[in-house]
């Protein structure tokens, strides 16, 4: 039986890989190439975080572990979920700059998003996932795994896989085009 903490950890690694890929795309000077690649990255971040990842945290794991440790309290949970809302706003801002072809503001917003995302993931790993691993009992692990699976199936496991392939495809393009 897979531990739900490991599932979230794996999704964090996918997001960190996407952030690293996006940092490389940010260095592309040609706006046409940049636009083409950043479009797919914006799509990835919006859909992967809002549809697949954050619901597992906010609707499944966090309610189970909330107030089970002095470190995992209402204030921390509020801060984490508030960050998720901030990410939605930043992604909407990126989409707006993308549509307006304002590459200077788009690049600045993407940079801000990446910095905040990486800091957020590091905090979740350190403050929540690391501590939570020892808080869950077998029945909670089973229930969380079942709920995670239900969420992925409801939202489309194939869609999640397609999103994950976006990063691999962009990395392949970056490598082959020496961008």
C-alpha positions as CSV (number, residue, x, y, z in Angstrom):
1,X,0.0,0.0,0.0
2,X,1.4,3.3,-1.1
3,X,1.6,6.1,1.5
4,X,-0.4,9.2,0.6
5,X,2.6,11.3,1.8
6,X,4.7,9.6,-0.9
7,X,2.1,10.3,-3.5
8,X,2.2,14.0,-2.7
9,X,6.0,14.0,-2.5
10,X,6.1,12.5,-6.0
11,X,3.7,15.2,-7.2
12,X,5.9,17.8,-5.6
13,X,8.9,16.4,-7.5
14,X,7.0,16.7,-10.8
15,X,6.2,20.3,-9.9
16,X,9.8,21.0,-9.0
17,X,10.9,19.5,-12.4
18,X,8.3,21.7,-14.1
19,X,9.7,24.7,-12.3
20,X,13.2,23.8,-13.4
21,X,12.1,23.4,-17.0
22,X,10.3,26.8,-16.8
23,X,13.5,28.5,-15.5
24,X,15.2,27.3,-18.7
25,X,12.3,28.5,-20.9
26,X,12.5,31.9,-19.1
27,X,16.0,32.3,-20.6
28,X,14.7,32.1,-24.2
29,X,15.1,35.5,-25.8
30,X,13.1,34.8,-29.0
31,X,9.5,35.7,-28.0
32,X,8.0,33.4,-30.7
33,X,9.8,30.3,-29.2
34,X,9.1,31.6,-25.7
35,X,5.4,32.0,-26.3
36,X,5.0,28.6,-27.8
37,X,6.7,26.9,-24.8
38,X,5.4,29.0,-22.0
39,X,1.8,28.4,-23.2
40,X,2.1,24.7,-22.4
41,X,3.8,25.4,-19.1
42,X,1.0,27.8,-18.0
43,X,-1.5,25.1,-19.0
44,X,0.5,22.5,-17.0
45,X,0.7,24.5,-13.8
46,X,-2.9,25.6,-13.9
47,X,-4.3,22.2,-14.5
48,X,-1.9,20.0,-12.5
49,X,-2.0,22.1,-9.4
50,X,-5.7,23.2,-9.4
51,X,-7.2,20.0,-10.6
52,X,-5.0,17.2,-9.4
53,X,-2.6,18.3,-6.7
54,X,-4.2,20.9,-4.4
55,X,-7.5,19.1,-3.9
56,X,-5.6,16.1,-2.5
57,X,-3.9,18.3,0.0
58,X,-6.8,20.6,0.9
59,X,-9.7,18.1,0.7
60,X,-8.1,14.9,1.9
61,X,-4.8,15.1,3.8
62,X,-5.0,18.4,5.6
63,X,-8.4,17.7,7.2
64,X,-6.9,14.4,8.6
65,X,-3.7,15.9,10.0
66,X,-4.9,19.3,11.1
67,X,-4.2,19.9,14.8
68,X,-2.5,16.5,15.2
69,X,0.8,18.2,16.0
70,X,1.7,21.5,17.5
71,X,3.4,22.4,14.3
72,X,0.5,21.5,12.1
73,X,-2.1,24.0,13.3
74,X,-4.9,26.1,12.0
75,X,-2.5,29.0,11.2
76,X,-0.2,26.8,9.1
77,X,-3.1,25.2,7.3
78,X,-4.6,28.6,6.5
79,X,-1.3,29.9,5.2
80,X,-0.8,26.9,3.0
81,X,-4.3,27.1,1.5
82,X,-4.0,30.8,1.1
83,X,-0.8,30.2,-0.9
84,X,-2.8,27.9,-3.2
85,X,-5.2,30.8,-3.8
86,X,-2.3,33.2,-4.5
87,X,-1.0,30.7,-7.1
88,X,-4.4,30.7,-8.9
89,X,-4.2,34.5,-9.1
90,X,-0.6,34.4,-10.4
91,X,-1.6,31.9,-13.1
92,X,-4.6,34.1,-14.1
93,X,-2.1,37.0,-14.3
94,X,0.2,34.9,-16.5
95,X,-2.7,34.0,-18.8
96,X,-3.6,37.6,-19.1
97,X,-0.1,38.8,-20.0
98,X,0.2,35.9,-22.4
99,X,-3.0,36.9,-24.2
100,X,-1.9,40.5,-24.3
101,X,1.5,39.4,-25.6
102,X,3.2,41.4,-22.8
103,X,6.3,39.3,-22.5
104,X,8.1,41.6,-20.0
105,X,5.2,41.3,-17.5
106,X,4.7,37.7,-18.3
107,X,8.3,36.9,-17.6
108,X,8.2,38.8,-14.3
109,X,5.0,37.1,-13.2
110,X,6.4,33.7,-14.2
111,X,9.6,34.4,-12.2
112,X,7.5,35.4,-9.1
113,X,5.3,32.3,-9.5
114,X,8.4,30.0,-9.7
115,X,10.0,31.5,-6.6
116,X,6.8,31.3,-4.6
117,X,6.0,27.8,-5.8
118,X,9.5,26.4,-4.9
119,X,9.4,28.0,-1.5
120,X,5.8,26.7,-0.9
121,X,6.8,23.1,-1.9
122,X,9.8,23.2,0.4
123,X,7.7,24.4,3.3
124,X,5.1,21.7,2.7
125,X,7.7,19.1,2.5
126,X,9.4,20.3,5.7
127,X,6.4,21.4,7.8
128,X,3.7,19.1,6.7
129,X,4.7,16.0,4.8
130,X,7.8,15.2,6.9
131,X,5.8,15.5,10.1
132,X,2.6,13.8,8.8
133,X,4.3,10.6,7.8
134,X,4.4,9.5,11.4
135,X,0.9,10.8,12.3
136,X,-1.2,8.7,10.0
137,X,-2.6,5.3,11.1
138,X,-3.3,2.5,8.7
139,X,-7.0,3.3,8.3
140,X,-6.2,6.9,7.5
141,X,-3.6,5.9,5.0
142,X,-6.1,3.5,3.3
143,X,-8.8,6.2,3.3
144,X,-6.5,8.9,1.9
145,X,-5.2,6.5,-0.8
146,X,-8.8,5.6,-1.7
147,X,-9.8,9.3,-1.8
148,X,-6.7,10.2,-3.9
149,X,-7.5,7.5,-6.4
150,X,-11.1,8.6,-6.6
151,X,-10.0,12.2,-7.3
152,X,-7.6,11.1,-10.0
153,X,-10.2,8.8,-11.6
154,X,-13.0,11.4,-11.4
155,X,-10.8,14.1,-13.0
156,X,-9.2,11.8,-15.5
157,X,-6.0,9.8,-14.8
158,X,-5.2,10.0,-18.5
159,X,-5.4,13.8,-18.3
160,X,-3.0,13.8,-15.5
161,X,-0.6,11.6,-17.4
162,X,-0.9,13.9,-20.4
163,X,0.0,16.9,-18.2
164,X,3.0,15.2,-16.9
165,X,4.2,14.4,-20.4
166,X,4.1,18.2,-21.2
167,X,7.2,18.7,-19.1
168,X,9.1,15.7,-20.7
169,X,8.2,17.1,-24.2
170,X,9.4,20.6,-23.4
171,X,12.6,19.2,-21.9
172,X,13.1,17.1,-25.1
173,X,12.6,20.2,-27.3
174,X,14.9,22.3,-25.2
175,X,17.6,19.6,-25.4
176,X,17.2,19.1,-29.1
177,X,17.0,22.7,-30.1
178,X,19.8,23.7,-27.7
179,X,17.6,26.5,-26.3
